[in-house]
């Protein structure tokens, strides 16, 4: 999507994609990443997600990237935290104890700016991107995180019923984006209560992505 689309959504507070509670798949399946307390988790296109406060409360450190500065300001306001704001190259960095969020184009985020991360939690990034952008995003994400394992949340629905974002992603779509770098395991799937946007029947899916170099020769997509 064009940057102006998302800026407009936040300026008009048309943020139906924002969850008002911790994501159920995160709460249930974060343990699949096998992280120790204090691990640093990266959330691409994080918005002002409540998941960040939850992760901090679980004693993890958080890094995020978000296009909209409105979203990031609201994130810290709602956590009642005053961040230190600095310019880091083309991005603005909002930082406080245990958290760094970079404001701007995620494709301007480098490994040097981001720093080391232990895992990626992608609930709102891949599903927000049209097909033409997903390959570039997947490659960039793997590069800046040194192929860190991922907990990925997707939706699948009939595209004739609703236009994205969030876009419908099948297991095959995820394999196309990430299968060359990661072994992918479906952890769970469940119906979205009330449907996406309150009307579109959809399945929400949690997937674990492990770097192929670490996962050996396991089946690339195990749905068992």
Secondary structure, 3 states (H helix, E strand, C coil): CCHHHHHHHHHCCCCCCCCCCCCHHHHHHHHHHCCCCCCEEEEECCCCCHHHHHHHHCCCEEEEEECCHHHHHHHHHHHCCCCEEEEECCEEEEEECCEEEEECCHHHCCHHHHCCCCEEEECCCHHHCCHHHHHHHHHHHHHHCCCCEEEEEEEEECCCCCCCCCCECCHHHHHHHHCCCEEEEEEEEEECCCCECCCECEEEEEEEEEEHHHHCCCCCEECC
